[in-house]
Amino acid sequence: MPNRPHIEFVQAQMLPWRRLGPGLARTDAEYKLLSHDVATGACSVLMRYPPGWTREGPEHLGAAEEFYVLDGGLEVDGRVYAADCYAFLPAGWTRHHMASPAGCVLLAFFDAEPVLHAGAGDGRAEADPAAVPFQNVLHMAWDMTLNDPKLRHLGIGRKDLRRDPVTGERTFLSLILPQSEPPGRRGPTERHPVVEEAYVVAGSLTGPHGTMHPGAYFWRPPGIAHGPFGSRWGAVSLVRFVGGRHVNLWSTDEAPFAFDAPYAPVLPPDLAHLALVPYVAAAAW
């Protein structure tokens, strides 16, 4: 089971960009560390590639990589991942050539320390049925099917990006409709038996810890009660359920909801100072 501290929530704009360092590419790339498992090296990051960034292989990662392009574009072995493109590449996936002619910002998730190894992988990653080599999410249709009546007020839509048939892990875009709030401004809380991780791509979403704007990120360990939620003008988030199959477990009592809920985050010690920093919604990263 993934072992990371509860983060709910931090605006990525409040985190520093860090350089990957010389020698990794012709031009340095940068990253923001959203969360990290110190035991395994697994991590979630924002990556920023400057215009003209290139990297030559062959090489492969010792970790599975999942990424979603937020802005710009990334080329990998002739395949162009423009904004709103997604991939899940199992550990060992060979990369011969990577480039970002105009620059790129993307979300990336690694299930182990993302260490690069020289040379091609053994080919098993490319043959893995769990791989999602390329998906243009912009061209996918929203699934507006209601799968939990207790979430009816949010009018949730989904675009499924990945669902592991063995582990039940799942990644999807979540759409919440504008002017949605719990009936009577109260509602039950929910829990999941697995990790829920999310990054707000667009819009805003309000819950008991305040209002999340584009760039908001949380890592919620199993069993943490959360909600209810609402949105003034809608929201789109990338959501991952990590470590098993997603199930909603509802409380019998109800909690209040308010659109003016103050920022009251749950943060680990190294991020605790961010609770004192006021955030004004601006750029998305």
N, C-alpha and C positions, 0 to 999 in steps of 0.2 A: 504494500500500500504506500503511495507517495507520502513523504514526510516533509512538509513545508509548513511554516507558520501561517496562521490565519491573517489574511490581508483583506480588509473590506472597509473601505476601498481607498485606492490612491489614484490620483490623476497623474498619468505618465508625464505630463508637462512639468511636474514638480521634481522629477528625477533627473540626474545628470547624464549627459552623453559621455560614454567612455570609448576610448580608441581601442581597436583590436590589437594595434601595435604594428611596427614595421616588420616586413618580411612575409606577411601573410598575403599580400597582394601588391600590385603595382602602385595602387593608391589605397591608403588606409580606409577601412570602413569603421563605423561606430555602432555602439549598441547601448540600450537602456535595459538594465536588469530589472524585470518586473517581479520575479520570484525565483527561488533557487533551493534545491534540495542539497544540503551540504554533504549528505551521506553518499548520494549516487551521482551528483553533478547535474542531474536533470534540471532544466531551467526554462523559463519563458522570457522572451526578450523582444524588444523592438530593435530592428536592424535598419541602419541608414547607410546606403551606398552612394558615394559621390558620383557625379557625372564622370564617365570615363573609367570607372572601376572595372578591372579585369582580374581573372585568376585562371591559371592553366593547370590541367591535370595531366594524366589521370590520377585521381585520388578518391577516397571515400571516407565517410564519417562512421565512427563507431557507435552512433546513436541514430535512432529514427528521428527524422525531421518532418515537421508539419508546418506549413507556412501559408499566410494569406497576405497578398499584396494590397497595401493601402493607397500607395501613390507611386507614380512612375512605372518602371518596368525592370524586370530581371530576365536575362537570357541564360538558359542552361542547355548546352548541347543542341543549339538550334531552335529550341522551344522558347517562345516569348511569353513570360508571365506578366501581363499588364495589370493595371489596377483591377481588383475584384477577381483575380485568379487565385487558385488554391491548389495545393499539392500535399500529399502524404507520402514520403519516401522512406521505406524501411531502412534500418541500419545496413550499411554495406553498399548502398546505391552509388554507382560510379558516376563521377562528374569529370568530363574531359575539358570542358571550357565553360566559364561563366563570365558574364559581362553585364554592365549596366550603363549603356551609352549616355542616357539622360539622367541617371540617378534613380534611386528607389528607396521607399520606406515600406517595410513589411513586418508583420507579426510572425515570430518563429517560436516553435515549441520543440524541445529536445527531451527524449525520455532517459538520457544519460549524458555524461559529460561530452559536449560536442567536439571531440578530438578528431582532427583530420589525419588520415593515414595515406602515405604515398602509395600509388599504384591502384589498379582497378580492383573492385570487389570480386567475389567469386560467382556473381550472377544470380545468387539466390534472391536478393532483394528485388531485382527486376522481375523475377518470376513469382513473387509473393502475391497471392490473390488479394491481400489486404492493401496493396499499394494503390494510391490514387495519383498517377503521374501528372495529370493536368485536369483542371476543371475551371471553366469560365463561368463563375457564379452569376455574373450579370445576366447571362442568358438562361438561367434556370427559372422555373416557375415556382412561385410561393405555394406551399401547402398550407391552406387555411383551415384544415380539419381540426376541430376541437378535440384534444385528447385528455382533457381534465376539466370537468365542469367548474371546479373551484377557481380556474383561471379565465373563465368566460369574459370577465370584465376587461381583460387586457386585449382581447381579440387577436390572440397570438397567431402568427404565421411562421413557417420554418422553411429553410432550404437545407436539406441534409447533405453534408459534405463528406462525412465518413461515419460508418457504423461497423465496428469490428464484430464479426459473427461469433468469435470465440469468447472474447472478454466482455463484450457488450459496450465497450467504450464508444463514445459518440461525439462528433463535432458537427455543429450546425450554425447557421445564421438564424437569429431570432428577431422577429418583427413584432413590435407592440404598437397598437394603433393610437392615434392622437386622442386626447381628452378621455383617457381611461383612468378610472379610480375605483377602488373597492366600493360596493354598494353600502351606503351609509357611512362611508369613510372608516370602515372597520373590516377586518377579515382575519381568517386563521393564518397561522404561520406554517411553514413547511420545512421538512428536513429531507436529506438524501443519504443513503448508505454509502455513497461514494463522493469523491471530490467534485465540486463544481467550480469551474474557472471561467471568467468572462472578461471581455474587453468591449467597451462601447465604441462602435464605429461612427454612429450618427445619432442625432437627436439627444434626448435626455430621459433619464429614468430615476424616479424618486422612491426611496425606501426608508427604513428606520435610521440608516446611517447618513442620510442626506441625499442630495441630487447628484447623480452621475452624469457627466457631460462626455462628449467625445474624448477618448483617451483614458477614461476611467477603467480601472482594472481591479478585479478581486480574485483571490484564491481562497476558497471556502472548504475547509476540511469536512470529512463526513460527520453527520449528526448535528450540524450547527443549524439552529432554528433561524429562519429569515422571512422577511415580508411583514405585512403585505406591501405591494408595489403599485405604482401608477405612473402615468406619463401625461404631461400637458400636451405636447405636440409630437408624440411618437418617438420611437427609438429602434435602432438596429444594433444588435450586439452579436459578436462571435462568442459562442458558448461551447465549452468542452466538459464532458463528464469523464473523469479519469479514475481508473482503478476498478472498473466494473460497470454493471448495468444501472442506468438511472431509474429511480423509483421515487415518486412523491409520497411522503408520509406527512399527514396533516394533523394539526392540533385540534382539540375539541373546543378550546377557548379562542377568543378573538383579540387582536391587537389593534390599536388605533393607527390611522394613516393621516398624514398631513403633507401637502406640497411644500410647506415652509419648514420641514424638518431640518434642523441645523446639521452641519457636518460633524459627525461624531464617529470617527473611524475606529476600527480595530486594527492596530498596527504592531509589528514586532519592534523590539527596542531600537534597532538601527534605523527605523523609519518613524519613530514616535514623534520626532520634531516636526514632521509634516502636518500633524494635527493642529499645530499652532499657526500654520501658514495659510492665510486666506487665498482662495483660488477664484479667479474670475475667468469664466469660459472664454477661450480664444481659439488658437490653432489646435488642431487635433493631435499634435504630438510635440 
